[in-house]
Amino acid sequence: MTNRGAYRIPIEIWEKYKTENTNELGEKEQGERLVKRFMARVETRVGSLLSGNRPANTIVEKTTHKITYPFYNFKNLLPDRNFIKIFGRRFEIDYSLNEGFKNLEMQVFVHEEK
């Protein structure tokens, strides 16, 4: 059972897509569009980086936040196709988990793009 009251932060799921416009090299330019807005739980994941418990040069090393939301709000999240915005700040997706394949909550591990 999920605690719906824990989802207090509004997040936006954005999609990257190829436009019809081309650049100087003849490649299609990338566009971005808002796909969905909903509430989620956001947790900082920086502490263990400072203590040195994570291996260097891995996806886990650069993860700065964990975002958790009800699974069916957006279940087809892909790191190469989507990114998340929280209060206007952009977060790139490192990986996502459907813990235990229970389809209750989606856990998304992200890092902030500056």
N, C-alpha and C positions, 0 to 999 in steps of 0.2 A: 504494500500500500504506500502510495506517495503522499507526501505532505504538501498540498497545494499552496499553503500559506508561506512556504519557504521561497517561492518564486516571486521575487520582489523587484527585480531589475528589468526594465524594458530593453530588449535586444532587437536588432534587425538582422535578418539573413539577406545577404546580397549575392548576386550571381554574376560571374564573368562570362561574357559571350563574344563571339566574333561578329563585327559589324560588316556592312557592305563596303565601307571605306577602306582604301588601301594606302599603305605608306610608300616611301620612296623605293623600297625594295620589292614592292608588289605584294606584300603580306597584308592580310586583313587585320585591321586595327581591333583592339580589344575594347569592348564597352562594359559597363556595369549597370545593373538595375536592381532595385529593391524587390525582393520576392515575398517576404513575410515579416511581420512584427508580432512579438509575444513576450511574455514575462519568463524570466529564468533566474537561477541562482548563480552568482559569480563568486568564485573563491580565488584568492591569490595563491600562486604556487612558486614563490620566489625563495622562500626560506631555506629549502634544502640545497639550493644552488650555492648559497653563501657558506654552508657548512661543508661543502665538498663531497657529499654523499652520492652524487650522480656522476656517471662516466662522462668524460669530455667528448665533444664533437658528435653528439647524438641528438635525435629529435627531442628526446626527453630533456636534454640540457637546456634548450632554448625555450621550453614551455614556461609561460609566465602566469597563466590563469586556467582554471577549470570552470567551464560553463555547463550547468545541468538544467535540463528542461524535460517536460513530459514527452515521451518518445514520439507520440503521434502528432505533435505540433509540427515537426519537420524531421522525417526519418531518413531522407535521401541526401544527407549532407556529404559533400565530397571536397577534400582539400584542394584539388586542382580546379574546381568549378565554383566554389563558394568562399565567402569570407563573412565575418560578423562585425557589426558596428554596435558599440555601446557608448551612449552619450557623445556620439560623433567621433569617437576614437576607433580606429580600424584594427582588427585582430585577424591574423592569418591562422588558418586551421592546421594544426600539426597532425592530429589524429582524433578519431571519435570511437567511443565504446558503447555498446548496448550490453550493459553488465548482465552476465548470465543468460543472455538471449531471452530475457523475460519481457521485453517490449514495454517496460514501465518508464524508465528514464534514459535519456541520451546524455552521455557525458562527453563533452568536447574539450580537448586540450588545445590551447591556442597560445600564440605569442603576439605581442603588440608590434605593429608596424609603425615606425616613427616617420 
